[in-house]
Amino acid sequence: MNRRARLMATLRGEPVDRPAVSFYEINGLDQRSDDPSPFNIYSHPSWAPLIELARTQTDRIVMRPAALRDGPADPLTELTSVEQWDEGGTRYERRTIRSGRRTFTSTTRRDPDVNTVWTVEHFLKGPEDLKAWLELPEPQPGGAAETERVLAAEAQLGNTGIVMLDTADPLCIAAALFDLGTYTVVATTEPRLFHRLLERYAAILGPRTAAVALALPGRLWRIYGPEYASPPYLHPRLFREYVVRYDTPMVQAIQAQGGFARIHSHGRLFAILDDIAATGCTGLDPIEPPPQGDVELAYVRQRYGRQMVLFGNLEASDIENLPTDEFAGKVRRALREGTAGEGRGFVLMPSACPYGRVLSPLALANYRKMIELIESVENAM
């Protein structure tokens, strides 16, 4: 069974020769050792063996954005100015939106040895900013599905993997406008205002999801953002209000075209698992084990595995920190619990990947152990 066939059979709930294994973002296609950018951590030689391992041995799942082209221009573009500068090797970017008497600013920073962008100042600082934001001109839906990048990646992958379409949900966009503390207060105390904000983004994301799903049917999707409404950030009833209400139409649009919608939610899941299932999704990741999460993979498999393919549940910090013998025990447990009894399917996968410039020998050894144990399962079947 080739790698693409294995993944597609897993998504459809069909028998496979062994569980699929993914290194999440590390796929051997997008990591470029020859990119000279000072912010490209993968140019460090320590990454080369892992990139090759992902390319040759994993069931590759390559993310591409669910995007439109040739649509109406975003009216905020004309109101936005962008300033970028470098300071001590760190790159800062400030976006300023001016509308009438109101000015909104957001600042990000990026360090050369860390593969992430940090928001150090958010556009909205409180409820009054939110009220003013809701008066800004709204983006309008429209445009054609941008299929070229997806089809090009699929051609490069051939039978070694699949493309996964990637999209935020309305909550992800809305929550990211605030720092986390302010977001939790506003979302809890100003539900009417917050629903107006979510409706603003649902009006864009809904039609976009439907258009892309129609143009690219039958693909795996990842919907990210639901964790913003998971405990301890918000009460579970607000997960129903802010996630189920707005994500369910996205899931339905994807699956109406034969696609597979995977909900992405880190952290504590126990109190919201019924609500995640209520969206109708057919996938869930990363199902973090305790203490990062609050539910065991075996429980999720038993209660929800017939509906959803489970992706997980190895913790990224364990890859970097656990001695390989101990890490092997975690892998064996995940494989055992993720495939026990009846279920739609399971993909062995970490919750994230290392994001420092230098990949440690320990992390590389633990990735190699994942492949070794998967191959032993295949040989035993």
DRENDO-1510 file (C-alpha; in Angstrom, 1 decimal, always signed):
<recs>
REC; n; res; u; v; w
REC; 1; MET; +0.0; +0.0; +0.0 .
REC; 2; ASN; +1.6; +3.3; -1.0 .
REC; 3; ARG; +1.6; +6.3; +1.4 .
REC; 4; ARG; -1.2; +8.3; -0.4 .
REC; 5; ALA; -3.4; +5.2; -0.6 .
REC; 6; ARG; -2.8; +4.5; +3.1 .
REC; 7; LEU; -3.9; +8.0; +4.1 .
REC; 8; MET; -6.9; +8.1; +1.9 .
REC; 9; ALA; -8.1; +4.7; +3.2 .
REC; 10; THR; -7.6; +5.9; +6.8 .
REC; 11; LEU; -9.8; +9.0; +6.1 .
REC; 12; ARG; -12.5; +6.8; +4.6 .
REC; 13; GLY; -12.4; +4.3; +7.5 .
REC; 14; GLU; -11.1; +1.5; +5.3 .
REC; 15; PRO; -8.6; -1.2; +6.4 .
REC; 16; VAL; -4.9; -0.3; +6.1 .
REC; 17; ASP; -1.6; -2.3; +6.2 .
REC; 18; ARG; -0.4; -0.2; +9.2 .
REC; 19; PRO; -1.3; +3.0; +11.0 .
REC; 20; ALA; -0.1; +6.1; +9.1 .
REC; 21; VAL; +2.6; +8.3; +10.6 .
REC; 22; SER; +3.1; +12.0; +10.1 .
REC; 23; PHE; +5.6; +14.5; +11.5 .
REC; 24; TYR; +3.0; +17.3; +11.2 .
REC; 25; GLU; +4.6; +20.4; +9.8 .
REC; 26; ILE; +7.8; +18.5; +8.9 .
REC; 27; ASN; +7.0; +16.9; +5.5 .
REC; 28; GLY; +10.2; +16.9; +3.5 .
REC; 29; LEU; +8.6; +19.2; +0.9 .
REC; 30; ASP; +8.3; +22.7; +2.5 .
REC; 31; GLN; +11.5; +22.7; +4.5 .
REC; 32; ARG; +14.2; +24.2; +2.3 .
REC; 33; SER; +17.8; +23.9; +3.4 .
REC; 34; ASP; +18.9; +26.1; +0.5 .
REC; 35; ASP; +16.7; +29.1; +1.5 .
REC; 36; PRO; +19.3; +31.8; +2.5 .
REC; 37; SER; +16.8; +33.8; +4.6 .
REC; 38; PRO; +18.3; +34.4; +8.1 .
REC; 39; PHE; +14.9; +33.4; +9.5 .
REC; 40; ASN; +15.0; +29.9; +7.9 .
REC; 41; ILE; +15.9; +27.6; +10.7 .
REC; 42; TYR; +15.9; +24.6; +8.3 .
REC; 43; SER; +19.2; +25.8; +6.7 .
REC; 44; HIS; +21.0; +24.5; +9.7 .
REC; 45; PRO; +22.6; +21.1; +8.9 .
REC; 46; SER; +21.1; +19.4; +12.0 .
REC; 47; TRP; +17.7; +19.4; +10.2 .
REC; 48; ALA; +18.8; +17.6; +7.1 .
REC; 49; PRO; +18.5; +14.0; +8.4 .
REC; 50; LEU; +15.0; +14.7; +9.7 .
REC; 51; ILE; +13.8; +16.3; +6.5 .
REC; 52; GLU; +15.0; +13.3; +4.6 .
REC; 53; LEU; +13.4; +11.0; +7.0 .
REC; 54; ALA; +10.1; +12.8; +6.6 .
REC; 55; ARG; +10.4; +12.8; +2.8 .
REC; 56; THR; +11.2; +9.1; +2.5 .
REC; 57; GLN; +9.5; +7.4; +5.4 .
REC; 58; THR; +6.4; +9.3; +6.6 .
REC; 59; ASP; +2.9; +9.4; +5.2 .
REC; 60; ARG; +3.2; +13.0; +4.1 .
REC; 61; ILE; +0.5; +15.5; +4.9 .
REC; 62; VAL; +1.3; +18.9; +3.3 .
REC; 63; MET; -0.7; +21.9; +4.4 .
REC; 64; ARG; -1.8; +24.5; +1.9 .
REC; 65; PRO; -4.1; +27.5; +2.6 .
REC; 66; ALA; -7.8; +27.4; +1.5 .
REC; 67; ALA; -7.6; +30.6; -0.6 .
REC; 68; LEU; -9.5; +32.6; -3.1 .
REC; 69; ARG; -8.2; +34.9; -5.9 .
REC; 70; ASP; -9.6; +37.7; -8.0 .
REC; 71; GLY; -12.1; +38.6; -5.3 .
REC; 72; PRO; -13.2; +42.1; -4.1 .
REC; 73; ALA; -10.3; +44.1; -2.6 .
REC; 74; ASP; -10.3; +44.2; +1.2 .
REC; 75; PRO; -11.4; +47.8; +2.1 .
REC; 76; LEU; -9.0; +47.8; +5.1 .
REC; 77; THR; -6.1; +47.7; +2.7 .
REC; 78; GLU; -6.5; +51.3; +1.9 .
REC; 79; LEU; -6.7; +52.2; +5.6 .
REC; 80; THR; -3.6; +50.2; +6.5 .
REC; 81; SER; +0.1; +51.2; +6.6 .
REC; 82; VAL; +2.9; +48.7; +7.3 .
REC; 83; GLU; +6.3; +49.6; +8.9 .
REC; 84; GLN; +9.1; +47.0; +9.1 .
REC; 85; TRP; +12.5; +47.2; +10.8 .
REC; 86; ASP; +15.3; +45.0; +12.2 .
REC; 87; GLU; +16.8; +45.5; +15.6 .
REC; 88; GLY; +19.5; +43.3; +17.0 .
REC; 89; GLY; +18.7; +40.6; +14.5 .
REC; 90; THR; +15.0; +40.6; +15.4 .
REC; 91; ARG; +12.5; +41.7; +12.8 .
REC; 92; TYR; +9.5; +43.8; +13.8 .
REC; 93; GLU; +6.5; +44.7; +11.8 .
REC; 94; ARG; +3.8; +47.2; +12.8 .
REC; 95; ARG; +0.5; +47.5; +11.1 .
REC; 96; THR; -1.6; +50.7; +11.6 .
REC; 97; ILE; -5.2; +51.1; +10.6 .
REC; 98; ARG; -6.6; +54.6; +10.6 .
REC; 99; SER; -10.3; +55.2; +10.2 .
REC; 100; GLY; -11.8; +58.6; +11.1 .
REC; 101; ARG; -10.5; +59.5; +14.6 .
REC; 102; ARG; -9.6; +55.9; +15.5 .
REC; 103; THR; -6.2; +54.3; +15.1 .
REC; 104; PHE; -5.5; +50.6; +15.6 .
REC; 105; THR; -2.0; +49.2; +15.8 .
REC; 106; SER; -0.5; +45.7; +15.9 .
REC; 107; THR; +3.1; +44.8; +16.3 .
REC; 108; THR; +4.8; +41.4; +15.7 .
REC; 109; ARG; +8.4; +40.2; +16.2 .
REC; 110; ARG; +10.3; +37.4; +14.6 .
REC; 111; ASP; +13.7; +36.1; +15.9 .
REC; 112; PRO; +16.1; +34.4; +13.5 .
REC; 113; ASP; +16.6; +31.3; +15.7 .
REC; 114; VAL; +12.9; +30.6; +16.4 .
REC; 115; ASN; +10.5; +29.5; +13.8 .
REC; 116; THR; +7.5; +31.6; +14.9 .
REC; 117; VAL; +6.1; +35.1; +14.8 .
REC; 118; TRP; +5.1; +36.6; +18.1 .
REC; 119; THR; +2.4; +39.3; +18.4 .
REC; 120; VAL; +3.7; +41.8; +21.0 .
REC; 121; GLU; +0.9; +44.3; +20.5 .
REC; 122; HIS; -2.7; +43.5; +19.5 .
REC; 123; PHE; -5.1; +45.6; +17.5 .
REC; 124; LEU; -7.9; +45.6; +20.1 .
REC; 125; LYS; -7.2; +46.5; +23.7 .
REC; 126; GLY; -10.7; +46.3; +25.1 .
REC; 127; PRO; -14.5; +46.5; +24.5 .
REC; 128; GLU; -14.4; +50.1; +23.3 .
REC; 129; ASP; -11.8; +49.1; +20.6 .
REC; 130; LEU; -14.1; +46.2; +19.6 .
REC; 131; LYS; -17.1; +48.5; +19.1 .
REC; 132; ALA; -15.0; +50.8; +16.9 .
REC; 133; TRP; -13.6; +47.8; +15.0 .
REC; 134; LEU; -17.1; +46.7; +14.1 .
REC; 135; GLU; -17.6; +50.1; +12.5 .
REC; 136; LEU; -14.8; +49.5; +10.0 .
REC; 137; PRO; -15.7; +48.6; +6.4 .
REC; 138; GLU; -16.3; +44.9; +6.1 .
REC; 139; PRO; -14.5; +42.7; +3.6 .
REC; 140; GLN; -16.8; +41.3; +1.0 .
REC; 141; PRO; -17.0; +37.6; +0.0 .
REC; 142; GLY; -16.2; +36.5; -3.6 .
REC; 143; GLY; -13.5; +35.3; -5.9 .
REC; 144; ALA; -12.4; +32.0; -7.4 .
REC; 145; ALA; -10.8; +29.1; -5.6 .
REC; 146; GLU; -7.0; +29.3; -5.8 .
REC; 147; THR; -6.2; +25.7; -6.8 .
REC; 148; GLU; -2.7; +26.0; -8.4 .
REC; 149; ARG; -0.7; +25.6; -5.2 .
REC; 150; VAL; -2.6; +22.6; -4.1 .
REC; 151; LEU; -2.4; +20.8; -7.4 .
REC; 152; ALA; +1.3; +21.6; -7.7 .
REC; 153; ALA; +2.0; +20.1; -4.3 .
REC; 154; GLU; +0.0; +17.0; -5.1 .
REC; 155; ALA; +2.0; +16.6; -8.3 .
REC; 156; GLN; +5.2; +16.8; -6.3 .
REC; 157; LEU; +4.0; +14.4; -3.7 .
REC; 158; GLY; +2.7; +11.8; -6.1 .
REC; 159; ASN; +2.0; +8.6; -4.2 .
REC; 160; THR; +3.9; +9.6; -1.1 .
REC; 161; GLY; +1.2; +11.7; +0.6 .
REC; 162; ILE; -1.7; +14.1; +0.4 .
REC; 163; VAL; -2.4; +17.8; +0.7 .
REC; 164; MET; -4.4; +19.1; +3.6 .
REC; 165; LEU; -6.3; +22.4; +3.1 .
REC; 166; ASP; -5.8; +24.7; +6.0 .
REC; 167; THR; -8.2; +27.3; +7.3 .
REC; 168; ALA; -8.9; +29.4; +10.4 .
REC; 169; ASP; -12.4; +29.5; +11.8 .
REC; 170; PRO; -14.1; +32.8; +12.8 .
REC; 171; LEU; -13.1; +32.4; +16.4 .
REC; 172; CYS; -9.4; +32.1; +15.5 .
REC; 173; ILE; -9.4; +35.4; +13.6 .
REC; 174; ALA; -11.5; +37.2; +16.3 .
REC; 175; ALA; -9.6; +36.0; +19.3 .
REC; 176; ALA; -6.2; +36.9; +17.7 .
REC; 177; LEU; -7.2; +40.6; +17.6 .
REC; 178; PHE; -6.8; +40.7; +21.4 .
REC; 179; ASP; -4.1; +39.6; +23.9 .
REC; 180; LEU; -5.3; +36.3; +25.5 .
REC; 181; GLY; -6.3; +37.9; +28.9 .
REC; 182; THR; -8.4; +40.6; +27.3 .
REC; 183; TYR; -9.9; +38.2; +24.8 .
REC; 184; THR; -11.2; +35.9; +27.6 .
REC; 185; VAL; -12.8; +38.8; +29.5 .
REC; 186; VAL; -14.4; +40.3; +26.4 .
REC; 187; ALA; -15.7; +36.9; +25.1 .
REC; 188; THR; -17.2; +36.1; +28.5 .
REC; 189; THR; -18.7; +39.5; +29.4 .
REC; 190; GLU; -19.6; +40.9; +25.9 .
REC; 191; PRO; -21.2; +38.0; +24.1 .
REC; 192; ARG; -23.4; +40.1; +21.8 .
REC; 193; LEU; -20.5; +42.2; +20.7 .
REC; 194; PHE; -18.4; +39.1; +20.3 .
REC; 195; HIS; -21.0; +37.4; +18.2 .
REC; 196; ARG; -21.1; +40.4; +15.9 .
REC; 197; LEU; -17.3; +40.0; +15.4 .
REC; 198; LEU; -17.7; +36.3; +14.7 .
REC; 199; GLU; -20.4; +36.9; +12.2 .
REC; 200; ARG; -18.2; +39.4; +10.4 .
REC; 201; TYR; -15.6; +36.7; +9.7 .
REC; 202; ALA; -18.1; +33.9; +9.2 .
REC; 203; ALA; -19.5; +35.9; +6.3 .
REC; 204; ILE; -16.1; +35.6; +4.6 .
REC; 205; LEU; -15.0; +32.2; +5.7 .
REC; 206; GLY; -18.2; +30.4; +4.9 .
REC; 207; PRO; -18.4; +31.3; +1.2 .
REC; 208; ARG; -14.6; +30.8; +0.9 .
REC; 209; THR; -14.7; +27.3; +2.4 .
REC; 210; ALA; -17.7; +26.3; +0.2 .
REC; 211; ALA; -15.9; +27.6; -3.0 .
REC; 212; VAL; -12.6; +25.9; -2.3 .
REC; 213; ALA; -14.3; +22.6; -1.3 .
REC; 214; LEU; -16.3; +22.6; -4.5 .
REC; 215; ALA; -13.1; +23.3; -6.6 .
REC; 216; LEU; -11.0; +20.8; -4.6 .
REC; 217; PRO; -13.3; +18.1; -3.5 .
REC; 218; GLY; -12.4; +15.0; -1.5 .
REC; 219; ARG; -9.5; +16.5; +0.4 .
REC; 220; LEU; -8.5; +16.5; +4.0 .
REC; 221; TRP; -9.0; +19.9; +5.7 .
REC; 222; ARG; -7.8; +21.3; +9.1 .
REC; 223; ILE; -9.9; +23.9; +10.8 .
REC; 224; TYR; -7.9; +25.7; +13.5 .
REC; 225; GLY; -9.1; +28.1; +16.3 .
REC; 226; PRO; -11.5; +26.1; +18.4 .
REC; 227; GLU; -9.0; +25.8; +21.3 .
REC; 228; TYR; -9.5; +29.5; +22.0 .
REC; 229; ALA; -12.9; +28.5; +23.5 .
REC; 230; SER; -11.7; +25.4; +25.4 .
REC; 231; PRO; -11.2; +25.2; +29.1 .
REC; 232; PRO; -9.7; +26.9; +31.0 .
REC; 233; TYR; -10.0; +29.9; +28.7 .
REC; 234; LEU; -13.8; +29.8; +28.4 .
REC; 235; HIS; -16.8; +27.9; +29.8 .
REC; 236; PRO; -17.9; +24.9; +27.7 .
REC; 237; ARG; -21.2; +26.6; +26.9 .
REC; 238; LEU; -19.3; +29.3; +25.1 .
REC; 239; PHE; -17.6; +26.6; +23.0 .
REC; 240; ARG; -21.0; +25.7; +21.7 .
REC; 241; GLU; -21.7; +29.4; +21.1 .
REC; 242; TYR; -18.5; +30.4; +19.5 .
REC; 243; VAL; -17.3; +27.2; +17.8 .
REC; 244; VAL; -20.1; +24.8; +17.1 .
REC; 245; ARG; -22.4; +27.5; +15.7 .
REC; 246; TYR; -19.8; +28.8; +13.3 .
REC; 247; ASP; -17.7; +25.8; +12.5 .
REC; 248; THR; -20.5; +23.4; +11.7 .
REC; 249; PRO; -21.4; +25.1; +8.4 .
REC; 250; MET; -17.8; +25.0; +7.4 .
REC; 251; VAL; -17.6; +21.3; +8.2 .
REC; 252; GLN; -20.8; +20.7; +6.3 .
REC; 253; ALA; -19.5; +22.6; +3.2 .
REC; 254; ILE; -16.3; +20.5; +3.2 .
REC; 255; GLN; -18.0; +17.2; +3.6 .
REC; 256; ALA; -20.8; +17.9; +1.1 .
REC; 257; GLN; -18.0; +17.7; -1.5 .
REC; 258; GLY; -16.6; +14.5; -0.2 .
REC; 259; GLY; -13.9; +16.1; +1.9 .
REC; 260; PHE; -12.8; +15.3; +5.5 .
REC; 261; ALA; -12.9; +18.1; +8.1 .
REC; 262; ARG; -10.4; +17.8; +10.9 .
REC; 263; ILE; -10.8; +20.0; +14.0 .
REC; 264; HIS; -7.6; +21.2; +15.5 .
REC; 265; SER; -7.7; +21.9; +19.3 .
REC; 266; HIS; -4.8; +21.8; +21.7 .
REC; 267; GLY; -5.1; +21.3; +25.5 .
REC; 268; ARG; -8.1; +20.2; +27.5 .
REC; 269; LEU; -10.8; +18.4; +25.5 .
REC; 270; PHE; -12.8; +16.3; +28.0 .
REC; 271; ALA; -15.6; +18.9; +28.5 .
REC; 272; ILE; -16.0; +19.8; +24.9 .
REC; 273; LEU; -15.6; +16.4; +23.1 .
REC; 274; ASP; -19.4; +16.0; +22.6 .
REC; 275; ASP; -19.5; +19.5; +21.1 .
REC; 276; ILE; -16.6; +18.8; +18.8 .
REC; 277; ALA; -18.4; +15.7; +17.6 .
REC; 278; ALA; -21.6; +17.7; +17.2 .
REC; 279; THR; -19.9; +19.7; +14.3 .
REC; 280; GLY; -20.0; +16.5; +12.3 .
REC; 281; CYS; -16.2; +16.6; +11.8 .
REC; 282; THR; -14.5; +13.4; +10.7 .
REC; 283; GLY; -11.0; +14.1; +12.2 .
REC; 284; LEU; -9.5; +15.5; +15.4 .
REC; 285; ASP; -6.0; +16.5; +16.4 .
REC; 286; PRO; -3.7; +16.5; +18.4 .
REC; 287; ILE; -5.4; +14.9; +21.4 .
REC; 288; GLU; -2.6; +15.9; +23.8 .
REC; 289; PRO; -2.1; +13.4; +26.6 .
REC; 290; PRO; -2.1; +14.5; +30.3 .
REC; 291; PRO; -0.7; +16.7; +31.7 .
REC; 292; GLN; -0.9; +18.9; +28.7 .
REC; 293; GLY; -4.4; +17.6; +27.9 .
REC; 294; ASP; -7.0; +16.1; +30.2 .
REC; 295; VAL; -8.2; +13.0; +28.4 .
REC; 296; GLU; -6.5; +9.7; +27.4 .
REC; 297; LEU; -6.5; +8.6; +23.7 .
REC; 298; ALA; -8.1; +5.3; +24.6 .
REC; 299; TYR; -11.2; +7.2; +25.9 .
REC; 300; VAL; -11.5; +9.3; +22.8 .
REC; 301; ARG; -11.1; +6.2; +20.6 .
REC; 302; GLN; -13.8; +4.4; +22.5 .
REC; 303; ARG; -16.3; +7.2; +22.6 .
REC; 304; TYR; -15.7; +9.0; +19.3 .
REC; 305; GLY; -13.4; +6.9; +17.2 .
REC; 306; ARG; -16.2; +5.6; +14.9 .
REC; 307; GLN; -16.9; +9.1; +13.8 .
REC; 308; MET; -13.5; +10.6; +13.7 .
REC; 309; VAL; -10.0; +9.7; +12.5 .
REC; 310; LEU; -7.8; +10.5; +15.5 .
REC; 311; PHE; -4.4; +12.2; +14.8 .
REC; 312; GLY; -2.0; +12.2; +17.7 .
REC; 313; ASN; -1.1; +11.9; +20.5 .
REC; 314; LEU; +2.6; +12.4; +21.0 .
REC; 315; GLU; +3.6; +15.6; +22.8 .
REC; 316; ALA; +6.2; +17.7; +21.0 .
REC; 317; SER; +8.0; +18.5; +24.3 .
REC; 318; ASP; +8.5; +14.7; +24.8 .
REC; 319; ILE; +10.2; +14.5; +21.4 .
REC; 320; GLU; +12.7; +17.0; +22.5 .
REC; 321; ASN; +13.2; +16.0; +26.1 .
REC; 322; LEU; +12.5; +12.3; +26.8 .
REC; 323; PRO; +15.2; +9.7; +26.7 .
REC; 324; THR; +14.5; +7.5; +23.6 .
REC; 325; ASP; +13.6; +4.4; +25.7 .
REC; 326; GLU; +11.0; +6.4; +27.6 .
REC; 327; PHE; +9.7; +8.1; +24.4 .
REC; 328; ALA; +9.3; +4.6; +22.8 .
REC; 329; GLY; +6.9; +3.7; +25.6 .
REC; 330; LYS; +4.8; +6.7; +24.7 .
REC; 331; VAL; +4.8; +5.8; +21.0 .
REC; 332; ARG; +3.8; +2.2; +21.8 .
REC; 333; ARG; +1.0; +3.4; +24.0 .
REC; 334; ALA; -0.3; +5.8; +21.4 .
REC; 335; LEU; -0.3; +3.0; +18.8 .
REC; 336; ARG; -2.1; +0.6; +21.1 .
REC; 337; GLU; -4.8; +3.1; +22.2 .
REC; 338; GLY; -5.2; +4.7; +18.8 .
REC; 339; THR; -6.0; +1.4; +17.1 .
REC; 340; ALA; -7.8; -0.5; +19.9 .
REC; 341; GLY; -11.3; -1.8; +19.2 .
REC; 342; GLU; -13.4; -0.4; +16.4 .
REC; 343; GLY; -12.7; +3.0; +14.9 .
REC; 344; ARG; -12.5; +5.0; +11.7 .
REC; 345; GLY; -8.7; +5.3; +11.7 .
REC; 346; PHE; -5.6; +6.6; +13.5 .
REC; 347; VAL; -2.6; +8.6; +12.4 .
REC; 348; LEU; +0.5; +8.6; +14.7 .
REC; 349; MET; +1.5; +12.3; +15.0 .
REC; 350; PRO; +3.1; +14.8; +17.4 .
REC; 351; SER; +1.2; +17.8; +18.6 .
REC; 352; ALA; +3.7; +20.2; +16.9 .
REC; 353; CYS; +7.4; +20.2; +16.0 .
REC; 354; PRO; +10.6; +21.7; +17.3 .
REC; 355; TYR; +11.0; +25.3; +16.3 .
REC; 356; GLY; +14.6; +26.1; +17.3 .
REC; 357; ARG; +17.3; +26.5; +14.7 .
REC; 358; VAL; +19.4; +23.6; +15.9 .
REC; 359; LEU; +17.7; +20.1; +16.1 .
REC; 360; SER; +19.1; +18.1; +18.9 .
REC; 361; PRO; +20.5; +14.6; +18.4 .
REC; 362; LEU; +17.9; +13.4; +21.0 .
REC; 363; ALA; +15.0; +14.8; +19.0 .
REC; 364; LEU; +16.3; +13.2; +15.8 .
REC; 365; ALA; +16.7; +9.9; +17.6 .
REC; 366; ASN; +13.1; +10.1; +18.9 .
REC; 367; TYR; +11.7; +10.8; +15.4 .
REC; 368; ARG; +13.7; +7.8; +14.1 .
REC; 369; LYS; +12.1; +5.7; +16.9 .
REC; 370; MET; +8.7; +6.6; +15.7 .
REC; 371; ILE; +9.5; +5.2; +12.2 .
REC; 372; GLU; +11.2; +2.1; +13.7 .
REC; 373; LEU; +8.1; +1.3; +15.8 .
REC; 374; ILE; +5.7; +1.9; +12.9 .
REC; 375; GLU; +7.7; -0.4; +10.7 .
REC; 376; SER; +7.6; -3.1; +13.4 .
REC; 377; VAL; +3.8; -2.8; +13.4 .
REC; 378; GLU; +3.7; -3.2; +9.6 .
REC; 379; ASN; +5.9; -6.2; +9.7 .
REC; 380; ALA; +3.7; -7.8; +12.4 .
REC; 381; MET; +0.5; -7.3; +10.4 .
</recs>
